[in-house]
Amino acid sequence: DAKNRARDYAKNALNFLIEKGFVKDIDVSSRLTDKGIALTIVFVRLNGVFDKYRYDAWNKSLYRVTG
């Protein structure tokens, strides 16, 4: 399943941020859209603050999600 492979690949690629102590945790989820695969990536900072981003694979765009 391409959606799950994309999620796992992104999580593995970003895991170094946890290992190096830049963030406490990373959560990656994926979904299929009418254009392709979109990833939602949540970084948990060391102080507990969350930063949430959406990555659209079809046009290689990264967006910060607010709210």
DATAPE-V109466 format. One record per pair of residues at least 24 apart in sequence whose C-alpha atoms are under 7 Angstrom apart, sorted by sequence separation. I is the first residue (numbers start at 1). J is the second residue. If there is no record, write none. Layout:
BEGIN
I/J + I/J
END
This chain:
BEGIN
4/30 + 3/30 + 3/31 + 3/32 + 7/39 + 3/37
END
